[in-house]
C-alpha cells in the first residue's frame, strides 16, 4: 500500500523546487541561462495560459547551432515546446503512479500542480529516491497488465549486460493480426491474449529476461547456446494455445472476418507471433539494436502473411556494428 501522504500528493509538493515558468517567445540565450541556473533537465514554460515544457535533450541541437559565424534562430522554435509531465496533488493514486512511470521511462523531471495551480518542479533524482525509499519500484517499472518489466527496466537490463560484456540474444516480438482480433472480440479478450503471450515467453527458459514494451510488443533476452530450441518452443506453444481464444466457429474456419485498417471487411487468419532475434557480442547502443530488430520483425510478419498463418522467428545475420 502507498501512504495517504503519497496518495494526496503532499510529499511531491514538499519535494518540488520553486522554478517560475518562463514565458514564450523565449530567447535561446535565456533558455540556456535558465538550464544552467536551475540545473534542471526540464523547464516549465507558459504558452498562452497553458503550462508546457522545454526539455534539455531536445534543446541541445538548437542551442549548439548558435555559434560564431553562423546565422541562428534567436528564440526557441515552436517544435521544441512539448507537453509537460505533471503530478496533480488533487488526483488519485493511479494518476500519480502513471506520471511517475512516464518520468522514469523518459528520465525527466516533473511539474507539480494543485488543479490548475502550478507549485513547482520535482527533479528526476528526487523522484528516483522517492520510488526507492517507498519501495514502489514494481508499480512504476512493471506493466500493470502482465506484471513484466517495462521499457525503463528493459533498457537498464540491456545496459547492464553490455557493461558486463556479456554475449546474448535480444529478441523482439509482437502478435500478428492482433488488432482485428481485438476489434472483433473486445479489449478484455485482447488483454487475455497478451497475458497468454507473456506466459509463453516467460515459461520458455529459466534464464531469459522478458520485458513488456506495451500493447502486444515484447522484448526478451536469451543466453547463447539453446536460443533456437527456445524460440522453436515459443512459436510452438503459442500456436497450440492461441486457438483456444477463438469461438468454436472460428476455430473450425481457422479465420475471422473483421474490419481492416482501411475500414473494409477482410479475412484474417488465427493470430501468430513474429520474433526477430539478434546476437549481441560487441558493445552497441540500445537504440541501434531496437532499430535493427523492428525492421527484421516487420520482414518476419510479412513472411507469416505469405504462409497464411503460423508463427515464425528469424535471426539477424548482420554483425553488430562497433560504436563510432
For each residue, the residues with C-beta under 8 A, 3 or more apart:
1:
2: 6 7 93 97 134 136 139
3: 6 7 134
4: 7 8
5: 8 10 11
6: 2 3 9 11 93 96 134
7: 2 3 4 92 93 96
8: 4 5 89
9: 6 12 13 87 88 89 90 91 96 112 114
10: 5 13 14 89
11: 5 6 14 15 130
12: 9 15 16 87 89 96 112 122 130
13: 9 10 16 89 112 114 119 120
14: 10 11
15: 11 12 112 122 126 130
16: 12 13 112 119 120 121 122
17: 38 40 120 121 122 123
18: 120
19: 38 40 43 44 120 121
20: 44
21: 44 45 46 51 118
22: 26 30 31 34 43 44 45 46
23: 26 45 46
24: 45 46 47 76 81
25: 75 76
26: 22 23 30 31 45 54 75 76
27: 30 31 74 75 76
28: 31 32 62 63 66 72 73 74 75 76
29: 32 33
30: 22 26 27 33 34
31: 22 26 27 28 34 35 43 54 59 63 76
32: 28 29 35 36 63
33: 29 30 36 37
34: 22 30 31 37 38 43
35: 31 32 38 39 40 43 56 59
36: 32 33 39
37: 33 34
38: 17 19 34 35 43
39: 35 36
40: 17 19 35 43 56 109 121 123
41: 55 56 57 108 109 123 124
42: 53 54 55 56 84 108 109 110 111 121
43: 19 22 31 34 35 38 40 53 54 56
44: 19 20 21 22 51 52 53 84 111 118 121
45: 21 22 23 24 26 51 52 53 54 81
46: 21 22 23 24 49 50 51 52
47: 24 50 52 81
48:
49: 46
50: 46 47
51: 21 44 45 46 84 86 111 113 118
52: 44 45 46 47 81 82 83 84
53: 42 43 44 45 81 82 83 84 85 111
54: 26 31 42 43 45 58 59 76 80 81 82
55: 41 42 58 59 82 108
56: 35 40 41 42 43 59 60
57: 41 60
58: 54 55 61 62 80 82
59: 31 35 54 55 56 62 63 76 80
60: 56 57 63 64
61: 58 64 65
62: 28 58 59 65 66 73 76 77 80
63: 28 31 32 59 60 66
64: 60 61 67
65: 61 62 70 72 73
66: 28 62 63 70 72 73
67: 64 70 72
68:
69:
70: 65 66 67
71:
72: 28 65 66 67
73: 28 62 65 66 76 77
74: 27 28
75: 25 26 27 28
76: 24 25 26 27 28 31 54 59 62 73 80 81
77: 62 73 80
78: 81
79:
80: 54 58 59 62 76 77
81: 24 45 47 52 53 54 76 78
82: 52 53 54 55 58
83: 52 53
84: 42 44 51 52 53 110 111
85: 53 99 102 103 106 108 110 111
86: 51 99 110 111 112 113
87: 9 12 91 95 96 99 100 110 111 112 113 122
88: 9 91 95 96 113 114 115
89: 8 9 10 12 13 112 113 114 119
90: 9 114 115
91: 9 87 88 95 96
92: 7 95 96
93: 2 6 7 96 97
94: 97 98
95: 87 88 91 92 98 99
96: 6 7 9 12 87 88 91 92 93 99 100
97: 2 93 94 100 101 136 139 140
98: 94 95 101 102
99: 85 86 87 95 96 102 103 110
100: 87 96 97 103 104 110 127 131 140
101: 97 98 104 105 140 141 150
102: 85 98 99 105 106 110
103: 85 99 100 106 107 108 109 110 124 127
104: 100 101 107 127 128 131 140 141 152
105: 101 102 150 151 152
106: 85 102 103
107: 103 104 124 152
108: 41 42 55 85 103 124
109: 40 41 42 103 121 122 123 124 127
110: 42 84 85 86 87 99 100 102 103 121 122 127
111: 42 44 51 53 84 85 86 87 118 119 120 121 122
112: 9 12 13 15 16 86 87 89 118 119 120 121 122
113: 51 86 87 88 89 116 117 118 119
114: 9 13 88 89 90 117 119
115: 88 90
116: 113
117: 113 114
118: 21 44 51 111 112 113
119: 13 16 89 111 112 113 114
120: 13 16 17 18 19 111 112
121: 16 17 19 40 42 44 109 110 111 112
122: 12 15 16 17 87 109 110 111 112 126 127
123: 17 40 41 109 126 127
124: 41 103 107 108 109 127 128
125: 128 129
126: 15 122 123 129 130
127: 100 103 104 109 110 122 123 124 130 131
128: 104 124 125 131 132
129: 125 126 132 133
130: 11 12 15 126 127 133 134
131: 100 104 127 128 134 136 137 140
132: 128 129 135 137
133: 129 130
134: 2 3 6 130 131
135: 132
136: 2 97 131 139 140
137: 131 132 140 141
138: 141 142
139: 2 97 136 142
140: 97 100 101 104 131 136 137
141: 101 104 137 138 149 150 152 153
142: 138 139 147 148 149 150 153
143: 146 147 148 149 150 212 214
144: 147
145: 191 194 195 212
146: 143 194 195 198 212
147: 142 143 144 198
148: 142 143 198 202 210 211 212 218
149: 141 142 143 153 154 157 209 210 211 212
150: 101 105 141 142 143 153 154 211 212 213 214
151: 105 154 155 211 213 214
152: 104 105 107 141 155 156
153: 141 142 149 150 156 157 211
154: 149 150 151 157 158 211 213 219
155: 151 152 158 159 286
156: 152 153 159 160
157: 149 153 154 160 161 209 211 221
158: 154 155 161 162 170 221 286 289
159: 155 156 162 163 286
160: 156 157 163 164
161: 157 158 164 166 168 221 280
162: 158 159 165 166 280 283 284
163: 159 160
164: 160 161
165: 162 283
166: 161 162 280
167: 224 279 280 281
168: 161 221 222 223 224 279 280
169: 221 222 223 224 227 277 278 279 280
170: 158 219 220 221 277 278 280 289 293
171: 219 220 221 222 231 275 276 277 278 293 313
172: 217 218 219 275 276 290 293 294 296 297
173: 197 201 217 218 219 220 273 274 275 276 297
174: 178 215 216 217 218 273 274 297 301
175: 178 193 194 197 216 271 272 273
176: 271 272 273 274 301 304 305 311
177: 180 181 268 269 270 271 272
178: 174 175 181 182 190 193 215 216 271
179: 182 183 261
180: 177 183 184 256 258 259 260 266 268
181: 177 178 184 185 189 190 193 245 256 258 268 271
182: 178 179 185 186 187 189 190
183: 179 180 258 259
184: 180 181 256 257 258
185: 181 182 189 190 245
186: 182 189 190
187: 182 190 191
188: 191 192
189: 181 182 185 186 192 193 245
190: 178 181 182 185 186 187 193 194
191: 145 187 188 194 195
192: 188 189 195 196 245
193: 175 178 181 189 190 196 197 216 242 245 271
194: 145 146 175 190 191 197 198 215 216
195: 145 146 191 192 198 199
196: 192 193 199 200 241 242 245
197: 173 175 193 194 200 201 216 218 238 273
198: 146 147 148 194 195 201 202 210 212 218
199: 195 196 202 203
200: 196 197 203 204 234 237 238 241
201: 173 197 198 204 208 210 218 220 234
202: 148 198 199 208 210
203: 199 200 237
204: 200 201 208 230 231 233 234 237
205: 208 222 223 226 230
206:
207: 222 223
208: 201 202 204 205 220 221 222 223 230
209: 149 157 220 221
210: 148 149 198 201 202 218 219 220
211: 148 149 150 151 153 154 157 218 219 220
212: 143 145 146 148 149 150 198 217 218
213: 150 151 154 217 218 219
214: 143 150 151 217
215: 174 178 194
216: 174 175 178 193 194 197
217: 172 173 174 212 213 214
218: 148 172 173 174 197 198 201 210 211 212 213
219: 154 170 171 172 173 210 211 213 293
220: 170 171 173 201 208 209 210 211
221: 157 158 161 168 169 170 171 208 209
222: 168 169 171 205 207 208 227 230 231 277
223: 168 169 205 207 208 226 227
224: 167 168 169 227 279
225:
226: 205 223 229 230
227: 169 222 223 224 230 231 277
228: 231 232
229: 226 232 233
230: 204 205 208 222 226 227 233 234
231: 171 204 222 227 228 234 235 275 277 313
232: 228 229 235 236 313
233: 204 229 230 236 237
234: 200 201 204 230 231 237 238 273 275 311 313
235: 231 232 238 239 272 273 275 310 311 312 313
236: 232 233 239 240
237: 200 203 204 233 234 240 241
238: 197 200 234 235 241 242 272 273 311
239: 235 236 242 243 272 310 311
240: 236 237 243
241: 196 200 237 238 244
242: 193 196 238 239 245 270 271 272
243: 239 240 246 251 270
244: 241
245: 181 185 189 192 193 196 242 271
246: 243 250 251 256 270
247: 250 251
248: 251 252
249: 252 253
250: 246 247 253 254 255 256 270
251: 243 246 247 248 254
252: 248 249
253: 249 250 256
254: 250 251 269 270 309
255: 250 267 268 269 270
256: 180 181 184 246 250 253 267 268
257: 184 265 266 267 268
258: 180 181 183 184 265 266 268
259: 180 183 263 264 265 266
260: 180 263 264 265 266
261: 179
262:
263: 259 260
264: 259 260
265: 257 258 259 260
266: 180 257 258 259 260
267: 255 256 257
268: 177 180 181 255 256 257 258
269: 177 254 255 272 308 309
270: 177 242 243 246 250 254 255 309
271: 175 176 177 178 181 193 242 245
272: 175 176 177 235 238 239 242 269 304 309 310 311 312
273: 173 174 175 176 197 234 235 238 311
274: 173 174 176 297 300 301 303 304 311 312 313
275: 171 172 173 231 234 235 297 300 311 312 313 314
276: 171 172 173 293 294 296 297 299 300 313 314 316
277: 169 170 171 222 227 231 313 314 315 316
278: 169 170 171 289 292 293 296 315 316 318 320
279: 167 168 169 224 315 316 320
280: 161 162 166 167 168 169 170 284 289 320
281: 167 320
282: 319 320 321 322
283: 162 165 322 323
284: 162 280 288 289 320 321 322 323
285: 288 289 323
286: 155 158 159 289 290
287: 290 291
288: 284 285 291 292 321
289: 158 170 278 280 284 285 286 292 293 320
290: 172 286 287 293 294
291: 287 288 294 295
292: 278 288 289 295 296 316 318
293: 170 171 172 219 276 278 289 290 296 297 316
294: 172 276 290 291 297 298
295: 291 292 298 299
296: 172 276 278 292 293 299 300 314 316
297: 172 173 174 274 275 276 293 294 300 301
298: 294 295 301 302
299: 276 295 296 302 303 314
300: 274 275 276 296 297 303 304 312 313 314
301: 174 176 274 297 298 304 305
302: 298 299 305 306
303: 274 299 300 306 307 312 314
304: 176 272 274 300 301 307 309 310 311 312
305: 176 301 302 308
306: 302 303
307: 303 304 310 312
308: 269 305
309: 254 269 270 272 304
310: 235 239 272 304 307
311: 176 234 235 238 239 272 273 274 275 304
312: 235 272 274 275 300 303 304 307
313: 171 231 232 234 235 274 275 276 277 300
314: 275 276 277 296 299 300 303
315: 277 278 279
316: 276 277 278 279 292 293 296
317:
318: 278 292
319: 282
320: 278 279 280 281 282 284 289
321: 282 284 288
322: 282 283 284
323: 283 284 285
324:
